[in-house]
């Protein structure tokens, strides 16, 4: 077995072989190993969170990750941002005929590593093979369920004037890396995708402050799109402090060359939190002690003025609008 | 930036703003109560002014208007039609800066042609076109040479490099434009009401400040050459207010680290070796004498219009309510155009000022189009 063939998707001997020799060796766990039509597991009382996302990134491998790691982290993070502890994940793959099995193995290995780090199990899955040319290598869909942490209520409607905006670290790393790879820019080794599961970070934050109004991972459209959505949904204004927003010099450099603004670049391992003002410092301190939260800081505040708009306080004390991103700035980045 | 630097920057800005306020109010009294009106010529300044939130800090006695300094915006329909006609040929690869793709011609745009299969490639420097030409010896590679004195020297250097390396399949579709002649024309129109200019830093690196002396000598207007940091722009506004309040008219250089009075002689020499001045058409303003660059006869084998002349029937330019021409001349603000923010938005631009990120309309639109409630 060197390449994926149409037979691998036909449900017969080849499909079985792909499962036994390629997929199970990486993803094995008691629930998946049963190979039932569905996974059956017990639930605790309380609320569940459920989410899904599809992944079509190009290039499939980039510094700091690949489409497999992205597919796990993306869905894990969507659960984490709902205030849930991720528990189980499904994995569906649409694979183009002729896809190298060695590359598939590498992707599956990354999936396993990311799942282990996040503390979730992949309990059900599906593989489809399509004719050469009908897909670009591999497309992955994951769906996940998680248990919502008791006492939390994540909703934009809870955003109130006076609250603080926190970011968990440097913004734009993921998109700058992928764009750099796509445009053939030689980037320094220090810049790589930030793709990471954030569920341990959100758990620690919610333990300190269950009253956190909103958690969001600023993926497509970046910090600008996420905050614009939140301002609109909550009917408040948000003012950012230009000098406080953490951007690596290398990312700023890529943006200069390609004409992008880091505020609009996708992240895959960062979160934004809107939190009560009196708890903001404490939350940031706790974040500093958790992996992926080391560079967390407060970057802005919620106002009653400017409902639905995001503004940026500039270095000289002026204010400018941070608008919703327009059109397809950077296609297929996550 | 650490906290004390941050404080210092804000303090400096505050001081400049209070001086701008004081001086502009004095000047305003003397000219019958009309706010002082300064034009930033360059599109990069337009964007920097928005990004710095400078308008929100200025008093009512100072108004900023944008000038004709976005290369994409002033590119004529005819030029786009020619570029599109060349791009449609199977034996042609067009290379261009990215923001030309969406500029509307009379019937289509390069972006449309690219979707239909034309080979159009985005380059970050005209010099990249040489490699593309070498890799595709059976194709004619045509670089869309637009822009002001800032881009003309690199385009000229590309022609010289192609000649030196015997690359015979690289050509220019040349429509470079010069800044001083268009300012001269603007000021000769009595509709133009401007009290001074923020002069384009990058252009002046090449031209020097001397080419702008006519603003002071002929029109008795001050001009300040400056960089693109918010504090630099505030300082240039302070100097302009100072001059107006004191009835002075001088060209000052606040960007002395990179701009010399005589400019960059080497860049100028390359330019005049490859190009000569000629009349050229500006979108919305018509033909302006000696405001463009044509290739010298010595290099005519690199001029695609000479090598492969087109016989385009005179395209009928669609009449729309677009007022880009007046926006480019600083006669109206973008919001005064009936299409602004309605039929004409960046995703669907009718006029070229909405296409480029440095276009006046696009910048106004991106930064709130006058509807930004945090500030003015």
Boltz contact constraints between the chains, C-beta under 6 A:
constraints:
  - contact:
      token1: [A, 243]
      token2: [B, 1]
      max_distance: 6.0
  - contact:
      token1: [A, 243]
      token2: [B, 6]
      max_distance: 6.0
  - contact:
      token1: [A, 306]
      token2: [B, 373]
      max_distance: 6.0
  - contact:
      token1: [A, 306]
      token2: [B, 374]
      max_distance: 6.0
  - contact:
      token1: [A, 311]
      token2: [B, 374]
      max_distance: 6.0
  - contact:
      token1: [A, 314]
      token2: [B, 52]
      max_distance: 6.0
  - contact:
      token1: [A, 314]
      token2: [B, 53]
      max_distance: 6.0
  - contact:
      token1: [A, 315]
      token2: [B, 9]
      max_distance: 6.0
  - contact:
      token1: [A, 316]
      token2: [B, 13]
      max_distance: 6.0
  - contact:
      token1: [A, 316]
      token2: [B, 52]
      max_distance: 6.0
  - contact:
      token1: [A, 316]
      token2: [B, 230]
      max_distance: 6.0
  - contact:
      token1: [A, 317]
      token2: [B, 10]
      max_distance: 6.0
  - contact:
      token1: [A, 317]
      token2: [B, 13]
      max_distance: 6.0
  - contact:
      token1: [A, 318]
      token2: [B, 52]
      max_distance: 6.0
  - contact:
      token1: [A, 318]
      token2: [B, 53]
      max_distance: 6.0
  - contact:
      token1: [A, 318]
      token2: [B, 54]
      max_distance: 6.0
  - contact:
      token1: [A, 318]
      token2: [B, 56]
      max_distance: 6.0
  - contact:
      token1: [A, 318]
      token2: [B, 57]
      max_distance: 6.0
  - contact:
      token1: [A, 319]
      token2: [B, 53]
      max_distance: 6.0
  - contact:
      token1: [A, 319]
      token2: [B, 56]
      max_distance: 6.0
  - contact:
      token1: [A, 319]
      token2: [B, 374]
      max_distance: 6.0
  - contact:
      token1: [A, 319]
      token2: [B, 375]
      max_distance: 6.0
  - contact:
      token1: [A, 320]
      token2: [B, 50]
      max_distance: 6.0
  - contact:
      token1: [A, 320]
      token2: [B, 53]
      max_distance: 6.0
  - contact:
      token1: [A, 320]
      token2: [B, 367]
      max_distance: 6.0
  - contact:
      token1: [A, 321]
      token2: [B, 367]
      max_distance: 6.0
  - contact:
      token1: [A, 321]
      token2: [B, 368]
      max_distance: 6.0
  - contact:
      token1: [A, 321]
      token2: [B, 372]
      max_distance: 6.0
  - contact:
      token1: [A, 323]
      token2: [B, 366]
      max_distance: 6.0
  - contact:
      token1: [A, 326]
      token2: [B, 346]
      max_distance: 6.0
  - contact:
      token1: [A, 326]
      token2: [B, 347]
      max_distance: 6.0
  - contact:
      token1: [A, 327]
      token2: [B, 347]
      max_distance: 6.0
